[in-house]
Every structure is written in structure tokens, then in C-alpha cells.
Amino acid sequence: MSGLQDGLTSDRVPDSFWVSLRYFNVYRIAVVAVFLGTALFYHDELPIGEHSLPLFLYACGAYLLVACVFQAAMFLLRERFNLQLSLHVCADILAITVLMYASGGMKSGLGVMLLISLTGAALVAPRRLTYLYAALAAIAALLEQGYWVLVFDSPTSNFLQPGLLSIGYFATAGITSQLAQRVVANETLARQRGRALRSQQRVNQLVLADMQDGVLVLDQAGRVAQANPQVARLLGIERLVGAAFGELLADAAGLWAAWRRDASGSGPAGPAAFDVSARGRDLRLRFIDAGTEEEFTVVFVEDMTRLREQAQQLKLAALGRLTANIAHEIRNPLSAISHAAELLGEEGPGGGEGGGNVRLTRIIRDNTLRLDRLVSDVLQLNRRDRVEAERIHLNSWLKGFLDEFARNESVAPGRIVLEAPRDAWVRFDRGHLQQVLWNLLRNAVRHSTGAAGAVRVVVTVLANQVELGVIDDGEGVSRENQGQLFEPFFTTYSAGTGLGLYLARELCAANGAALDYVDDLPGAHFRIVCEEAVTA
């Protein structure tokens, strides 16, 4: 530790050392000011300065002036700490020795003042310098007593007091230096640990904020002590800290309590996983005992819906490439069929045979159009990666879109209602968003009752996310069919291709959004969730 301070420059000396040196110099100024004021007021009525009052006054004045210079130097020259410290200690030794002589020598008791100076220096000085200061103080005390013996014939037995005082100088300096170095070592270690802890906390915050899974930390009472942003998005609640676990996930609270109860008395509880549903999502909760005295529980919240979607995308990737190739191969025969149907229709309804030709022509044309829709939908799968996202003001865009949809689909006024209580901005490909909503609204209108407000388009902003819901008052989707809703070629509509919802979800995914079916209302509820585009 002594080597830590030897030859220190200003940028390597701890600030606390400079602060200590300044405070000690303020103490020096206060003490010498008291000496000077006392001597000027009481003159020779007190023991101080009794041998030579003028010398005592001059020494106090010079000592005060030097202390003021030291104070200014520490503010102006923040460098060479050991040199400035050594000058301070030497000035103390010289000044106190002179003041002690002017007050009658060792009997004045001023030699004890050097113990304070040595103690203050030992707190911030290297060990070698500390013992040097003690040696200088001991030499000064012995020389001052020797001067009295040689010049004023003082008894040699009086050397006992300065000798004992010199031993005290070395003992005080050594013990204080040892303790100070332990304090400095602990302070350095604490500072390093603090930096490491701050770095670790910063890394943990970044990891938790970027995790795809939600993380909750529960205390003994089942209240949320910490949470990451992802779990707020999964549960749809902005402020989680302090909330009761039972209020967030009623079903999971009982599972957590049972898990803790089963593990009570047998040490830390082992990890456990449970599947629950919340806000139309299938969630998997994993409970892990933190192993702390506070008995915290770490809860990992995984979105199983998202995991299934990823698995489905992997399985359907090859299917998408295959169907794209098939679509290109069958488009040419389709055009030939369409052309033949037109030629057949040009023969005209000439009698019964002509009427049959018209009927056949209509069948061919209808099937051709159906196949063409199928081909167009399949080709859209191959174009999902061609995204030209732009910032869209959802409220104003929806008004124009709903008017256009009502005109083209012959929907009665008032049947579709827009509920957008606050402004919302999203970043989406305008064509993709129109195609997704057109498909969802067409299905909603088809299955709704037809009454006013039968179809609702609801915009909600929550936790920096925008939720766009399409809700109808129909019978909804049966639980048996909910798991197949977004699978390709699955449809309950005879004239449908079975690719509408699958394509809508793919287009949402290409734009960084998610399309889900939420089974929380009597009718059908499809929800698009995407990040809020706060800035352009």
C-alpha cells in the first residue's frame, strides 16, 4: 500500500486525500489563530510565550501566514501531493518547536501538538514518509531539550519527557499508518466492487430489457418486486412493481402458492413449470427460488403462442417455396382455360345447346376465378418480404379505409364502428395493412348479425404498443377450430381459399407485428399488435 502513494501524481491521488489535507490545514489555521489571539490579549499572564513573548508572537504570525499559503496552494496547484504534505508537516514541526521554546520548553506541553500533526499526516502519507516525519519530530524535541541543557544548564534528567514523547511519536505514526492503509485498501476494494456491481447491473438491465421472455421477481407476500418490459407487454399492464401476483394472473397465483407450500421446510424450492392463459395468449410460467434470505421467487413468463408460431413458420417455409413454384406452373393453363371459356361464350345461346354452353361457360369462368384467387394468394406468400414500411397515423388512415371498404363491399352505414380514443402511430407497409384489414373486416361482416355497430374496429395504445382489434357480434370461432385458424388452406367458407388469415398473419409478421385470435368475447375478436411509432 505504501507503494501506491509513492511518487503519486495529481491524477492518481484519491480526492479524499486532498480533502483531508485541506481540512487539516483549516485546523492548523484555527489553532495558530487561537494562540496568536490569546498571546495578544493576555500577554504574559498565561504560560504560553512566557520565555519570549515577542518570539512567540512572531512565530505565530509566520506560522499563520505559511498556513494561508498552503491553503491557496492546494486550490491552485493540485499536484505533487507528497511534496505538499511534507512541507505541511515540516512547517508544523518547526513552528511548534519554536513555540515550545518560546513558552519555556518541554514543560509547556506544546510538544503534544506534534502528535496531532503526525496522526493527520499518517492518515494519507506512505509508511516510509510517516516514519520520517516521526523521526524529524523526535529529533526536534530532543534538540530543543538539548538546547535548554547546554545553554540554560537545565538538568539532564529532563530528557525523560522528550524521550517518552519521541517514543509516542513513532508509536502514533506507526499505528495510525497501519490503520489508514487498511482503510485505504478497503476503500479501494469497495470502489472496485462498486464499479463491477454497476457494470453487472447495467448488463443485467440490458439483458432483461431485450429478453423475449418476461421476468418477474416476487417477494414472500407474492407482490412484484422487479419486472422487465417484456412481461408488461405480455400481460398488458404498464405498472407491475408492487402489484399482487394474484391480480396479474389469478390462476397462476394458486399454482405459485402451492409450489411454495410444497417446498416449505425442505430448503429452496426446485424449479417448476405451469401452463396458463392470459389475454388470449398461452403462457408458460417457470418458478425458480432465488435462494436469498428475502425468499424471492423468479418467474419466467414464456409466450408459447410465439414459440408455436416460430415452429409453424419453419415447417411452412418449404411449403411456401413449393406452392410459389406450383402457382407459376398453373397460371399458364388457367389463362388457356379462361380464353377457351370466352370462345365458348361467343358461340351464343343458340337453342338448348347454346343455353348449355352458357351454363358451362359460367361454371368454367367461376372455377377459373376461384383458381386465380388461389394463385394470387399463394403468390402473396412469396412477396411477404417486400416490405415498404412507413409511419402511418392510424386514426385518420382508418377513417378513409373504412369508407372505402364500405363502398366496395356494399356495407350499410353504421354497421362498422371505429373506436379510437387517442391518436396512434404505427410503422407498417400501407398496402399490407390494407390487405390484412380488408380480409379481417370481410370475415367480420360475413359472420356478424348485420345490426348497427355489429363490427367494431378498436384502437388501443398500451405500454408503447398499439393494439388494433376487429370485433364482430357473431357466434365467434369454436374452440375446436381456433387452433387451426391461421393454418394454410383451412377454411369453413365454401368459396374461400383458406389462405386469407394465414396470409394476413404472414404480412403482419413481415412488418414486425403479430396477429392473434382472442377468445374473450361472445363474437370473434382478431387483434393486431405492433410497436408504437413514436418518432418519424
N, C-alpha and C positions, 0 to 999 in steps of 0.2 A: 504493500500500500504506500510505503514511503516513496517508492519509485514512481508512483502515479503522479505525485506532485512535484518531483524534482524537475526543475527546468521548465515548468509549465508556462505556456503562453496564454494570452488572454482568452483565446477561443477554446482552451481546454480546461480552464479552471471553472469549477461549478459556480454558478451565480450566488449560491448560498454562502460561499467563502467570502466573496466581495461584500455581501450584505452583513455578514458577521464582522468583518473588518471595519465597515463604516459605523456600525453600532458601537463597537468597542472604542472607536475614536471619539464618538459623541460622549461616551462615558469619560474618556480622558479629558475632554474639554470641560465637562461639568465638574470633575474633581479638581482640576487645576484652578478653575474659576472660583470654586469654594475656598481653596487655600489662599488664593490671592485676595479675595474679598475679606476673609477672616483676618488675614495679616494686616490689611489696610485699616480695618475697623478697630481691632483690638490691640494692634501694635505688639508690644512685648508682654501683654497681660497673660497670654497663653503660651504653652511650651513651644509651639511651632515658631521657628525663627529666633529662638532665644539666644543662640550663639552669635548669629549675624543676621539681623533683620534685613538690612539692605541686600545682602546676598540672596536671602530667601525671596525677597520681592523681585529682584532681577531674574532669578531663576524661574519663578512662577510666570513672569511676563514672557520670557523667552520660550518657556515650555508651552504656554497658551498660543503664542504666535506659530510655533512649529506644528502644533496640533491642527490649527486652522489651515496651514499649508497642506498638511496631509489630507484633510478633508477635501480640499479643492483638487488635489492631485488624483484622488480616487475617482472623481467625477470626470476629469478631463483626460487622464491617462489610464485607460482601462487595460493595462498590460504590465508584465513583469511583477506578478503578484508576490513572489518570494522576496524580490528586492524591496518592494514597498513594505512588506511585513517586517523584514529585518530592520529597516530604518525605523519603523514604529517601535520595535522592541528595544533597539539600541538607544533611541531617544528616551524611552521610559527608564532604562537602567541608569543612563547618565543623569537625567533630571532628578529622579528620586534619590540617587546617591548624593547629589549636591544639596537637595532639600534636607536630606537626613543629616548631612554635615552641618548645614546652617542651623539646624534645630537641636544640636547637641550630640549628634552621633547616634549610635545604635539604641540608646535609651529612649529616643524619641518615638520609637515604634514604627517609623515610616518604612522601615525595611520590609514590613509585611505587605506593603502595597505592591512590591515586586511579585509576590505570589499571584496576585490578580492578573498582572500583565502576562506572566508566564503561563497561567492557566488559559487565558484568552488566546495566546499565540499557539499553544499546544493543540487547540481545537482544530486549527486549519493548517498547521505547518507540518512538513515532513519530519519524521522522527529524528533524523540527524540534526536538522536545524533546531528542533526543540531542545535537545541536549546541549547544543552550542549556546542557545540563549540562557539555559540554566547555569552553564559554566561561566558565562560573562557576568551574570547577576551575582554568582558566588564570589568571583574574583573582585567585583566592585565592592561587595560588602566587606570582604576581608581587607582590601586595600584601604577602605575608609577607616576601619578599625585600626589598621596598622599605622595610618597617619596620626590618629589620636595617641597611639602608644609612643611613636617616635617623636612627635612634636610637642605633645602636651603631657608626656610621661604618664599616660593612663595605664592602670595595672594590666599586665598581660593576661590575667585571669578573665578579663573582659572578652577574650577571643571565643569564649564558650558560646556566647549568644550568637554571634555571626556564624560560627561553625555549625551550630544546630540549624540556624536559618538556611545556611547553604545546603545542608542535607535535605531540608524541606523543599528547597528549590528543585533539586534533582528528583525527589520523590513525586512532587506535584506534577512536574513536567512529564515524567515517565508514565505515571498512571493516567493522567489526562490524555496524553497522546495515544496510549493503548485503547482507551475507551473511545476516543474520537475516531480512530481508524476503524474500529468495529462499527461505529455508527455510519461512517462513510461507506464502508463495504456493504452494509445493509441497505443504505440509501441507493447505492449503485445497482445492487441486485433488484431492489424494488422497482427502480426506474426501468431496468431491462425487462423485468417481468411485466410491468405495466405496458411497455411498448409491444411486447409479444402478445399480451392479452388483447390490446386494442386491435392489433393486426388480425388475431384469430377471430375476434368478434366481427370485424369488418368482412372477413372471408365468409364467416358463417351467415352474416346477413345477406351477402350476395348470393350464396348458395341457396338459402331458404327462399329468397325472393324469386329466384329463377327456376326453382323446382316445379316440375309438372304436378307433383303430388302436394296435397295440403298437409300442413303440420300444425297440430295443436299441442299445447302443454297445459295439463290440468293439475290443479292443486288437490289437497286432501278432500276439500269440500266439493270437488267436481266443477270448479269455476276455471275459466280460461285465463291462464297466466301469460301466455305468449301465443302468437299465431302468425303465420305467413300470409302474404296477399292471395296466394292461390286458394287457400281454404275459404277465404272470404268470397271469392268468385264462385266456388263450388256450392257453397251454402246460400249465396245470395244475401249475405249480411255484411255490412261495412264494418261495424264496430263489434269486435269479438272479445277483446280483453275485458275480463270482469263478468262476462255473461255465463250463465249456468249451462252446463253441458246438456241437461235435460231440455232446456229451451231451444237449443240448436237442433238436437237430434233426440226426440223423445224415445224412440225405440232403442237407440244405442246407449242411452243413459242407464237403462236397466242392465244391459249386457256388461257395461263397464263396472257397475256396482257389484254384479255377480262375480266378475273376474277378480276384483279386488277382494271380495269376501272369501272366495275360494283360496286365495293366496295368503290371507291373513294368518300370521303365526308361523308361516313356513318360509320366511325370508322373502326376498324380492320375487314378485310375480313373474312368471315366464311369459314370453310373447304369445299373443293370441290374435286371431283374425276373425272378423264377422262381416257379413254382407247385409247392407241396409239400403233403403231407397229414400231419396230426398230431392224435392223439386224436379221430379221426373228423371232423375239420374240414379243409376245403380252404383252404389259406393261400397268400397271395401275398407273397413277400419282395422288397423293393426295397433294393438295396445302393447306398449313396452314400458316396463318400470324403469325410471331414470336412475334408481339406486342412490338417491340423495336423502339427506336427513329430512327434507321437506316432503318426501314421498310424492314427488312429481310423477305424472304419467305422460309419456309422449304418445300422441295419437297420430298415426299417418293415415291420411284420407286419400284413397286412390279412386280415380274415376274409371270404373270398369267399362262404362259406355265408350269412353275414348279408346281404351285398350281393345275392345271388340271392333271398333271402327278401324283401328290400325291393322288388326288381323284381317278384317274383311278387305281392306284396300290391298293388302299383299296378295290375298287369294284372287282378287278380281283384276289385278294388274295384267296377268297373262290373258284373262278373258277379254279385257278391253282391247289389247293389241289384236287378238284373234277376230273379234267382232268388227273392228275397224277394217281389217282386210276383207272380211266377208261382205261388209257393206259396199266397198268399192267394186267387188266382183258382181254383186247382184243388181247394181244400179243400171248397168247397160241393158240386161234383159228387161228390166222394168220399163225403160224407155221404149223398147220394142213392143212390149205389151200395150203400153199406152197408145202408141202410134197405130197399132192394129185395131184397137178399140175405136179410135177415131175413124178409121177407114170403114169399119163395120157399121158405125153410126151414119156414115154418109150415104149408105145404100137406101136409107129412108124406110119409114113404116109402110111398106107396100103389101098390105094384106096381113094375114095371120103370121106369115113367115116374117114379114117386116116387124110386126109387133114383138115377135120372139127375139128378133135381132136387137131391138131397143132394150128389152129386158136384159139380154145377155151383155149388151154394151154397158148398161148401168152396173151390172154385177162386176164386170171387168174393171170399170173405172173406179168403183168403190174399193175394191180389193187393191187396185194399184195405188190409190191414195193412201190406204192403210199401210201398205208396204213402204210407200215413200216416207210416211211419217216415221215408221220404224227405222228406216235408213237414216233419216235426218237426226233422230235421237241418238242413234249409235254413233254417227259422225260427231255429234257434240261431245261424246266422251273423249274423242281424240283431240278436241280443241280446248279442253279444260285448262291446259297450262298457258294458254294465250290470254293472259290477264292484263288489262289496261286499267288499273285501279285509279280512281280519282276521288277527291274529297266531295262528299255529297251532303247537302243539307236535307236530312231525311224528311222533315215535316213538309217543306214546300214541294219536294220531289214526289212524295206520296199523294199529295192532293192532285197534281196533274196526272199521275199514273192511274189513280183510281177513276178519275173522269174518263180517261182513255179506255180503261178496261170495261167500264160500264157501257160505253158507247159500242165497242166492238163485240161484247158478249151479250148485248141486249139485256142488261140487268136493270131492274126497276130502281128509280131514285130512292134513296134512303135505305136500301137493303144492305148496303155496305157502309159501316160507320168507322171513322178514323178517330182514335183516342190517343192524342199525343200531348200530354200536359206540359212538357218542356221541350226546348229545342235540343236536337240531337244531330251530331255529325258523324258520318261513317266514311271509311275508305273502302270503296267497292268498285268493281267493273260495272258501269251503268247498264250495259247490255245483259250481263249475267244477273244482276239484281232484278231487272225487269222480267227476265225469263223465269227466275225462281219464284217470284211473287205471282206472276201470271199463272203458273202451274198450281200453286197453293190456293189462290183465290178461285180458280176454276173448279178445283175439287171442293172447296168450301161452299161455293154457290150451288154446286150439283147436289150436295148432301144436306144443305140447310133446309129450313122449313119454308122459306120464301117470305117471311114476315119482315116488317121494318126492323132494321138493326140485327138481322139474323146472322150477319157476318161482321165481325169486328176485327179491325187492324189496330193493335195496341203497341205503342212505343214506350219503353221504359228504360231509364238510364240508372244503372246501379253499379257502384264500385268500378268506375271507369269503363264500364261495359254497356253496350246498347243491346237491348232485347227487343226484337220485332216479332210480335205474335200474331198469328192468323187463326181466329177462333170462330167456329160456327155453332149453331144451336141444334145440330142434327143428332144422330144417335151415337156419333163417335166411332172409334175403331175398337173392335172386340179385342180382348186380351190375347186371344189365340193368334190374331193377325198382327199385333203390334210388333212382335219380334221380326216379322218379315216385311214390314212396310217399306224399308229402304233397300231391299234386295232387288237386283235387276230382274225384269220380266215377271215380277209378281204384281197382279192386279185383280181387283174384284169387279172391274168395269169391263163389260164385254167389248166395247170399242176401243179400249185403251191398249197401249203397247207394253205397259209395265215398266217403263223406263223413266217416267216423269219424276217421281220422288227420288229415285236413285240419282238421276242426272242433277236434280236440284241440290242434293246433298254434296255431290262432287263439285259443283260450281261454287257452293259456299266454302268448301274446304280449300279450293284453289284461291279464294280471296281471304283466307285466314279466318273464316267464320265457321260456325257449327250449326247444323240444322237438326233439331230433335223433335220427337213427339212427346208431349207432356200429358200424362193421364191424370189430370187434376180437375177436370170439368166434365159435366154431362156430355157435351159435344166434343168435337175434335179440336185439339189445340196444338198447332205446329209453331215452334219457336226458333228464330234465327238469333244467334248470339255472336256479336263481333266487338272488337275493341273500339272505344270511342275515339274518333279522330279530333283530338283537342286542337292541334295546330295544323296549319296547311302544309 
